[in-house]
């Protein structure tokens, strides 16, 4: 059988996205899987609920791993927030309780909307000091060469490299389905 054209399109879209767009895609994927998990819990489909909650946990772990904690208080605060979300997701999965998902969904949606606004504002104003702080840096993202700026607190793969040196294992997250 041939490759699914939609899957190939999504793969290409992810591989060529700049760091800001990837961040938004992670948030959107987490929110989508969270909704599926909630529905599965309500329908008592525990296997699907587990699978979807694990996907959300993987995305939150990827967000945590991508933070550069040396960038300042914002990155450290985001790490703590992601850590709390991860805890709530594990609790929801273990207890098969959809209650904690409301809080996680609220936090993820607020973060996504905030990043969307920040990234959108940088694109509207053209090249400015503000844009340089939030747009991806050349050579640190998966976008075509020449992308300006950098997302504060995020470092492409830095946390993952540190974790691998310590013996932790991370796997890449599939947000396409």
C-alpha positions as a Markdown table, in Angstrom:
| # | Residue | x | y | z |
|---|---|---|---|---|
| 1 | Unk | 0.0 | 0.0 | 0.0 |
| 2 | Unk | 1.1 | 3.5 | -0.7 |
| 3 | Unk | 1.8 | 6.3 | 1.7 |
| 4 | Unk | -1.2 | 8.2 | 3.0 |
| 5 | Unk | -0.9 | 11.6 | 1.2 |
| 6 | Unk | -2.3 | 13.5 | 4.2 |
| 7 | Unk | 0.2 | 11.9 | 6.5 |
| 8 | Unk | 3.0 | 12.8 | 4.1 |
| 9 | Unk | 1.7 | 16.4 | 4.0 |
| 10 | Unk | 1.6 | 16.6 | 7.8 |
| 11 | Unk | 5.1 | 15.2 | 8.0 |
| 12 | Unk | 6.4 | 17.8 | 5.6 |
| 13 | Unk | 4.5 | 20.5 | 7.4 |
| 14 | Unk | 6.1 | 19.6 | 10.7 |
| 15 | Unk | 9.6 | 19.2 | 9.3 |
| 16 | Unk | 9.6 | 22.6 | 7.6 |
| 17 | Unk | 7.8 | 24.6 | 10.3 |
| 18 | Unk | 9.7 | 27.3 | 12.2 |
| 19 | Unk | 10.1 | 26.9 | 16.0 |
| 20 | Unk | 7.1 | 29.1 | 16.8 |
| 21 | Unk | 4.7 | 27.2 | 14.5 |
| 22 | Unk | 6.0 | 23.9 | 16.0 |
| 23 | Unk | 5.2 | 25.2 | 19.5 |
| 24 | Unk | 1.7 | 26.0 | 18.5 |
| 25 | Unk | 1.3 | 22.6 | 16.7 |
| 26 | Unk | 2.4 | 20.9 | 20.0 |
| 27 | Unk | -0.2 | 22.8 | 22.0 |
| 28 | Unk | -2.9 | 22.1 | 19.4 |
| 29 | Unk | -2.0 | 18.4 | 19.3 |
| 30 | Unk | -2.1 | 18.2 | 23.1 |
| 31 | Unk | -5.5 | 19.9 | 23.2 |
| 32 | Unk | -6.9 | 17.6 | 20.5 |
| 33 | Unk | -5.6 | 14.4 | 22.3 |
| 34 | Unk | -6.9 | 15.8 | 25.6 |
| 35 | Unk | -10.4 | 16.1 | 24.1 |
| 36 | Unk | -10.2 | 12.6 | 22.7 |
| 37 | Unk | -9.1 | 11.3 | 26.1 |
| 38 | Unk | -11.9 | 13.0 | 27.9 |
| 39 | Unk | -14.5 | 11.6 | 25.5 |
| 40 | Unk | -13.0 | 8.1 | 25.9 |
| 41 | Unk | -13.1 | 8.3 | 29.7 |
| 42 | Unk | -16.7 | 9.4 | 29.6 |
| 43 | Unk | -17.5 | 6.4 | 27.3 |
| 44 | Unk | -15.5 | 4.1 | 29.6 |
| 45 | Unk | -13.1 | 3.2 | 26.7 |
| 46 | Unk | -10.1 | 2.9 | 29.0 |
| 47 | Unk | -7.6 | 1.7 | 26.4 |
| 48 | Unk | -8.3 | 4.7 | 24.1 |
| 49 | Unk | -8.3 | 7.0 | 27.1 |
| 50 | Unk | -4.9 | 5.7 | 28.2 |
| 51 | Unk | -3.4 | 6.0 | 24.7 |
| 52 | Unk | -4.6 | 9.6 | 24.3 |
| 53 | Unk | -3.5 | 10.6 | 27.8 |
| 54 | Unk | 0.0 | 9.1 | 27.1 |
| 55 | Unk | 0.2 | 11.2 | 23.9 |
| 56 | Unk | -0.6 | 14.4 | 25.8 |
| 57 | Unk | 1.9 | 13.4 | 28.5 |
| 58 | Unk | 4.5 | 12.9 | 25.7 |
| 59 | Unk | 3.8 | 16.3 | 24.3 |
| 60 | Unk | 4.1 | 18.0 | 27.7 |
| 61 | Unk | 7.4 | 16.1 | 28.3 |
| 62 | Unk | 8.6 | 17.4 | 24.9 |
| 63 | Unk | 7.7 | 21.0 | 25.9 |
| 64 | Unk | 9.6 | 20.5 | 29.1 |
| 65 | Unk | 12.6 | 19.0 | 27.4 |
| 66 | Unk | 12.8 | 21.9 | 24.9 |
| 67 | Unk | 13.1 | 24.6 | 27.6 |
| 68 | Unk | 16.4 | 26.3 | 28.2 |
| 69 | Unk | 16.2 | 26.7 | 32.0 |
| 70 | Unk | 19.2 | 29.0 | 31.9 |
| 71 | Unk | 17.2 | 31.6 | 29.9 |
| 72 | Unk | 15.6 | 33.0 | 33.0 |
| 73 | Unk | 12.6 | 32.9 | 35.3 |
| 74 | Unk | 10.0 | 32.5 | 32.5 |
| 75 | Unk | 11.5 | 29.2 | 31.3 |
| 76 | Unk | 11.7 | 27.9 | 34.9 |
| 77 | Unk | 8.1 | 28.9 | 35.6 |
| 78 | Unk | 7.0 | 27.2 | 32.3 |
| 79 | Unk | 8.9 | 24.1 | 33.4 |
| 80 | Unk | 7.1 | 24.0 | 36.7 |
| 81 | Unk | 3.7 | 24.6 | 35.0 |
| 82 | Unk | 4.4 | 21.8 | 32.5 |
| 83 | Unk | 5.5 | 19.5 | 35.4 |
| 84 | Unk | 2.2 | 20.2 | 37.2 |
| 85 | Unk | 0.2 | 19.5 | 34.0 |
| 86 | Unk | 2.1 | 16.2 | 33.6 |
| 87 | Unk | 1.3 | 15.3 | 37.2 |
| 88 | Unk | -2.4 | 16.0 | 36.6 |
| 89 | Unk | -2.4 | 13.9 | 33.4 |
| 90 | Unk | -0.8 | 11.0 | 35.2 |
| 91 | Unk | -3.4 | 11.3 | 38.0 |
| 92 | Unk | -6.2 | 11.4 | 35.5 |
| 93 | Unk | -4.8 | 8.3 | 33.7 |
| 94 | Unk | -4.2 | 6.3 | 36.9 |
| 95 | Unk | -7.6 | 7.1 | 38.5 |
| 96 | Unk | -9.5 | 7.1 | 35.1 |
| 97 | Unk | -10.9 | 10.5 | 36.1 |
| 98 | Unk | -11.6 | 13.3 | 33.6 |
| 99 | Unk | -11.7 | 15.9 | 36.4 |
| 100 | Unk | -8.1 | 17.0 | 36.2 |
| 101 | Unk | -8.3 | 17.3 | 32.4 |
| 102 | Unk | -10.3 | 20.5 | 32.7 |
| 103 | Unk | -7.5 | 22.3 | 34.5 |
| 104 | Unk | -4.8 | 21.0 | 32.1 |
| 105 | Unk | -7.0 | 22.0 | 29.1 |
| 106 | Unk | -7.4 | 25.5 | 30.5 |
| 107 | Unk | -3.7 | 26.0 | 31.1 |
| 108 | Unk | -2.7 | 24.6 | 27.6 |
| 109 | Unk | -5.3 | 26.7 | 25.9 |
| 110 | Unk | -4.2 | 29.8 | 27.7 |
| 111 | Unk | -0.5 | 29.1 | 26.8 |
| 112 | Unk | -1.4 | 28.4 | 23.2 |
| 113 | Unk | -3.4 | 31.6 | 22.9 |
| 114 | Unk | -0.6 | 33.6 | 24.5 |
| 115 | Unk | 2.1 | 32.2 | 22.2 |
| 116 | Unk | -0.2 | 32.7 | 19.2 |
| 117 | Unk | -0.7 | 36.3 | 20.1 |
| 118 | Unk | 3.0 | 36.9 | 20.7 |
| 119 | Unk | 4.0 | 35.2 | 17.5 |
| 120 | Unk | 1.3 | 36.9 | 15.5 |
| 121 | Unk | 2.3 | 40.3 | 16.8 |
| 122 | Unk | 5.9 | 39.8 | 15.8 |
| 123 | Unk | 4.8 | 39.0 | 12.2 |
| 124 | Unk | 2.6 | 42.0 | 12.0 |
| 125 | Unk | 5.2 | 44.6 | 13.1 |
| 126 | Unk | 7.9 | 43.5 | 10.7 |
| 127 | Unk | 11.5 | 43.3 | 11.9 |
| 128 | Unk | 11.6 | 44.8 | 15.3 |
| 129 | Unk | 13.3 | 44.1 | 18.6 |
| 130 | Unk | 10.1 | 42.4 | 19.8 |
| 131 | Unk | 10.1 | 40.1 | 16.8 |
| 132 | Unk | 13.7 | 39.1 | 17.3 |
| 133 | Unk | 12.9 | 37.9 | 20.8 |
| 134 | Unk | 10.0 | 35.6 | 19.7 |
| 135 | Unk | 10.8 | 34.3 | 16.2 |
| 136 | Unk | 13.0 | 31.3 | 15.6 |
| 137 | Unk | 16.8 | 31.7 | 15.3 |
| 138 | Unk | 18.6 | 30.7 | 12.2 |
| 139 | Unk | 20.3 | 27.3 | 12.7 |
| 140 | Unk | 18.3 | 26.5 | 15.8 |
| 141 | Unk | 15.0 | 25.4 | 14.3 |
| 142 | Unk | 13.7 | 23.2 | 11.5 |
| 143 | Unk | 12.7 | 26.1 | 9.2 |
| 144 | Unk | 14.4 | 27.1 | 6.0 |
| 145 | Unk | 17.6 | 29.0 | 6.4 |
| 146 | Unk | 17.5 | 32.7 | 7.3 |
| 147 | Unk | 14.7 | 32.7 | 9.9 |
| 148 | Unk | 15.2 | 35.6 | 12.3 |
| 149 | Unk | 15.0 | 35.8 | 16.1 |
| 150 | Unk | 14.6 | 33.3 | 18.9 |
| 151 | Unk | 11.8 | 32.0 | 21.2 |
| 152 | Unk | 12.7 | 33.0 | 24.8 |
| 153 | Unk | 13.5 | 30.0 | 27.0 |
| 154 | Unk | 13.4 | 27.5 | 24.2 |
| 155 | Unk | 16.5 | 25.8 | 22.9 |
| 156 | Unk | 16.2 | 23.2 | 20.1 |
| 157 | Unk | 17.2 | 19.9 | 21.6 |
| 158 | Unk | 19.4 | 21.3 | 24.4 |
| 159 | Unk | 17.4 | 19.8 | 27.3 |
| 160 | Unk | 17.1 | 16.5 | 25.3 |
| 161 | Unk | 20.9 | 16.4 | 24.9 |
| 162 | Unk | 21.4 | 17.0 | 28.6 |
| 163 | Unk | 18.8 | 14.3 | 29.5 |
| 164 | Unk | 20.5 | 11.8 | 27.2 |
| 165 | Unk | 23.9 | 12.5 | 28.8 |
| 166 | Unk | 22.3 | 11.7 | 32.2 |
| 167 | Unk | 20.9 | 8.5 | 30.8 |
| 168 | Unk | 17.2 | 9.5 | 30.4 |
| 169 | Unk | 15.5 | 8.5 | 27.2 |
| 170 | Unk | 13.1 | 10.8 | 25.3 |
| 171 | Unk | 11.1 | 9.9 | 22.2 |
| 172 | Unk | 9.8 | 12.2 | 19.6 |
| 173 | Unk | 6.1 | 12.9 | 19.8 |
| 174 | Unk | 3.8 | 12.3 | 16.9 |
| 175 | Unk | 1.2 | 15.1 | 16.9 |
| 176 | Unk | -0.4 | 14.3 | 13.6 |
| 177 | Unk | -3.0 | 11.8 | 14.7 |
